[in-house]
Amino acid sequence: MQTQQRLPFIDMLRGFAVLGTLGTNIWIFAYLGDLSYITTSNYSGWWSLNDFLRMLVLFLVNGKLLGLLTIMFGVGLQLKYQQALRKGNAWPGMYLWTIIFLGLEGLLHYTLVMEYDILMSYAITAFIVAFIIRLGDKAMTWSFYLFGSFHILLIMLIFISSLQGAMVSFNGMESIAALYENGTWLAQVQHRLTNFLFYRTEAIFIIPMNVFLFILGVKFMRNEVFSSTDKGRQARHKLFKIGVFIGIPLNLLIFIPGGLFDFPVRYLCAPILSIGYIGILGKLVEYKRLDWLWHRFADVGKMSLSCYVLQNVLASIIFYGWGLGLGGQLNSTLIISIWLALSCLQLVLASFWQQQFHIGPLEWIRKKTIQAMTKH
């Protein structure tokens, strides 16, 4: 079983995924928490150029980079599992402390920064998958198909009900937007805590999908998908074809206005393109002239938690009323420019930080805290 050494492609994918999630979240920040701007439910016809640019970015990133990030968390779990096997440690054992800390990080991030935090959902998923892989390959394969089938069935039932007129409504977003436009930071914190269950609905809803994608990450790791071997290149070529010939056509459904395909694209079609991105990026990294760029993405990947939190903090400052107050003021071109600028800033900061310290600030806090907790 391979992975004694760190595989650079894994760090690069993780960095790409983290910066890509901001490509979705930036619209939530820019429109002050109004989720209707990442859906097509408000549109009955074709879009203006401004709306088309937004939908083009969302076609590329909405759900896709989150799916990729979820797969990479599964890869990380497998790396921890292999490390435990090599050292002869019990499993999940010490990894449970990592899960607990991840959940606490998510709770703090949710409360203080952003209501659509993903870390808490990942903590629950990691707990489930850690025990699944402990039961062996057969249990993992059964769980893979069981959770995957359940998720597909759930999405199809929602899609069928939407065909019969039961559409998701985003009424009441005006009051949320007003809070983020005019409210203080403390008022926003209070709002998140008061509406905890409402804002955690998606985090709970996607757990079956997360379990499926975590296990997919484990399987990819065990099948050397991220290695530089011929086996790895052949596997990535298959993923490339899946992404181009299946993922892209299915995700083009998002350009049909009216909201009918919002759910199935984000939660069913997007993960197909997520694995396609592994193949697409696998081909791109073979272009050695851009090695400097791939290394910058890898630096972000090595401190993905710190960068994930930082980008959301910076976006809050830029768009919310207690900061620069640009929310609701900018067109799509400027919003996309801010997303790219924040991404470039993190590429530079992560590179500088890695040269100086070799571990991200939040990663360092987690490491030291877990070390202190496990000594007692």
N, C-alpha and C positions, 0 to 999 in steps of 0.2 A: 504494500500500500504506500503510495507516494505522498510527498509533502514534507520532507525534512526541511527543505529550504523554502524561503518565501518566494511566491510566484508573482513577479511584477505585474502581470496582466490582471490579477485579482485586485490589486490596489488601484490600478488604472480604471477598471470597471466600477469599483466602488466610488471613486472620486467623480467619475462621469455621472453616475446615478445620483449622487448627492447634489451636485450642481444642477442636474436636470430636474430634480423635484422642485427646485425654486422656479423653474419654468412654468409649473402649474400654480404653485403657491403665490407667485408674484401677482397674479390676477386677483386672487382673494385679498391680498394686501392692498393692491391698487384700487379696488372697488369696495374697500372698507368692509370686508366680510360678506359681501353679497355673492352667494354661490351661483346665482343665475348667470353670472359672467363666465363660468366654466362649463356651461351647458348650452343646448340649443333650444331650450323650452320656450324662450321668449320670441322665437323667430318663426314666422310662417312662410317666409320667402327667402330669396337669396340675400346676401349681406352686402353692406357697404364695404369699401376697401378697408376701413378701420376695423370692422368686425371680422372681415376675412383674414386679416393678418393675425388677429387674436386666435381665430379658429385654426389657422395653419400651425401656429406654435403648439396649440393644445393637441392637434392631430399628432404631432411629433412626440409630445412629452406626457400628456395627461394620462395617468395610469401606467404608462410604459416605463418611465424611469422609476416610479414607485415599485412596479413589479420587479424591475432589475435590482433595485435596492433590497427587496425582500429576498430574492434569490441569493444575493451576496451575503445577507445575514445567515442564510442556511449554509453557505460556504464557510462562513466564520465559525458556525456551530460545529461543522465537521472538522475543521482545523483544531478546535479545542478538544473534540472527542479523540482525534488522533494523538494529540499531545498527551492526553490522559492515559491512553493505551501505551504510549512509548515509555511513560514514567511509571507505569504500573499503578496509577491512582484509580480510585473508585470513580464510577460515573453514575449520575452527573456530579456528585461530590462538590468540589469547589466551584464548579460552573454555576451552581445554584446561587452563589453570592453574586456572580456577574449578572444573572437574571434579575435578582432583587434590586441591584444597583441600577440596572437599565430601567426597571419600572419606576424607581424613585426619580431618576433623571427625566423620564417622560412626564411624570406628575408635575415636577418643577417647571419643565418646559411648557406644558399645557397651561399651568396656572399663571406663569409670569410672562410668557411670550406669545404662544399661539394655540388656539383652541383645536386645531386639526393635527395635533401631535400624533406621530406614528409609533413612537418608542414604547409607549405603554402596551399597545397591541402586539408589538414584537416581543415584549417581555413574556406575555401570556403564551404566545405562540412558541417561543423558545422553550418554555417550561414543558409544554405538551410534547414537542418534538424530541427534546432531550430524553424523555422517558420512552418514547416510541423507538428511537434507535438503540436504546439499551436492550429492548426486547428482541432485537435481531433483524436480519434482512427481510424475513417473511412478514413480520409485523409492520415493518416500514413500507413494504410494497402494498400490503393490504390497506394501510392507512393512506398511502398516496392516492390510490384509486377511490377509496371511500370518501375522503374529504374532498377530492376533486369532483367526484360525481355529485356529492351533496351540494357543492357550490354551484355547479352547472345547473342542476335542477332548480335551485333557488332563483338564480338569475332568469332562467326560462319562465318560471312561474310569474315573476315580476313583469317580464316582457309580455307574456300572454295577457296579464291583467291590464297592462298599459294599452294593448291593442283594443281592449274592451272599454277604454276611456278612463282607467284609473291612473292618471298621471301624477308624478311627484310635483308638489306645489312648493314654491319658494316665497309665499306670502309672508309678510312680516319682516322681510330683510331690511326694509326702510329704517325701522327702529334700531336694528343692529348697526347699520351704516352710520346712523346719527350718533350712536355711542362712540364709534371709532373715529368719527370726524370731530366731535366736540368733547367727548368724555375724557376724564383724566385716566392715567395709567392705572391707578388704584380702582377706579370705577370699572375698568375693563377686567381687572383681576377678579373683582367681586362678581361681575357678570358671568365669567367662566365658571367660577365655583358654584354659583347659584344654578346654572344650567348644565351642570356636569354630565348628567345622564343624556341629555339631548345631544350635546356635542360629542359624546363617546359612542353614539349609535353606530357610526361607520366603523370605528375601531373594533367594535364587537362583531359587527356584520361581516367583516372581511377576515375573521380568524380562520374559517375553513380554507379560504383561498390562500392565506398566509402559510398555513400548515402544508398545503400542497406545494407551494413555491419554496418553502424552507427545505422540504424533502427533495424537491427537484434540485436545489443547490447542493445538497448532500450527494445525490446521485451524480450530478455533473462533476463534483470533486473526485468522487471515487472512480469515475470513468475518464479522468485526466483531460477534461474538456479545456482546462485553462493552461495546460502545459505546452511547452514548445516542441513536443514530440510529434511524429507523423500522426499518431493516434489522436492527439489533441487537435491538430490542424484539420483532419478529416471530420472530426466531430463538429468543429466550428463551422466547417463548410456546409454540413447538413443543417445546422441552426440558421446559417445565412439564407439558405434556400427556403426554409420554413418562414423566416421573417419577410423575405421579399415576395414570395409567391402566395403566402397565406395571410401573414400578419398585416401587410400593407393594404391589400384589397379589403379585408374585413374592417380595418380601422378607418377606411375612407367613408364608411357609413356615417361617421360623425358629421359629414358635410350635408347630410339630409336634415333640414331644419324641422323643428316641431317637437324635439325632445324624445321622440320614440326610441332612438338608438343610444341615448346618453348612457343608460345603465349597462346594456350589454357590451357596448364598446369599452367603457372604463373597466368593467369587472370581468369580462370574458375575452374580448378580442385583444385588449391592451397587453395582457401577459404573453400572448403569442408573439407580438412584436417585441416584447421585452427579451425573449430568448433569441429573437432575430437580431437584436442589437449586439448580443454577445458575438454572433457570427460576423456581423457587419464590422464591428470594432476590431474583431480578430483579424480581419483582412486589412483594415486601416493601419494597425500597428506594425504590419509588415513593411510599411512605407517608412524606411529608416530615417529619411530626411527630417521627419517630424518627431524624432525621438525626444527632443527637448520638450515638446508639448505633452507627449505621453508621460514623461517623467513628472511634469507638473501635475497632471491629473492623478498620478500615483501618489504624489505628496499629499494631495487633498484626501485620497483614499486612506492613507495611513492615519489621518486625524479626522476621519469622517464625522464623528460625533461633534467635535468642536466646530467644524465647518457648517454642519447642519444647523446647529443652534445659532452660530454667528450670523449666517445669512438671514435667518428669520428675525433676529434682533435688529440687524441693519435695515431690513425691509420695514419693520415696525416703526423705526425712527424716521425713515423717509416718508412713509405714507400716512401714519396716524396723526391725529390732531395735536397730541402732546409733543410730537416731534416736528418735522418740517411741514406736515399737513398737506402733502401733495395728493392724497387719496381723492379720487373722483375728479381730478383736475387734468389728467394727462391722456393723450391719445395712445393708441397701440404701439406706434413707432417708438415713442419715448419710454413706454413701459418695457418693451423688449430691450431697448438700449440700456435701461437700468439693470435688467436681469443679466445682460451680457457684461456690463461693467462690474456688477457685484461678483460675477463668476470669475472674471479676470483678476479682480482684487484678491479673491480667495486663492487663486492659483499662485499669485505672487507671495501672499502672506504665508501660505502653507509651505512653499519652497524655502522661504527665509526661516520660518520656524523650525522646519525639519533640519536645516543645516546647523542651527544653534542648539536645539534641544532633543531632536530625534523622537519626540513623543508629544502629541497635542496636549494642551492644558487640561481639558476635561478628561482625556484619556489618562493623564498623569494622576489627577484627583481620584479617578475610579481605581486605578492600580494601587495607589497608596492606601485608600480607604479599605479596599478588599483585603490587602495585606494586613492592615491593622485589625480588622474585624476577625480574620481567621487565626490570629495569634492568640486570641482569648478563648 
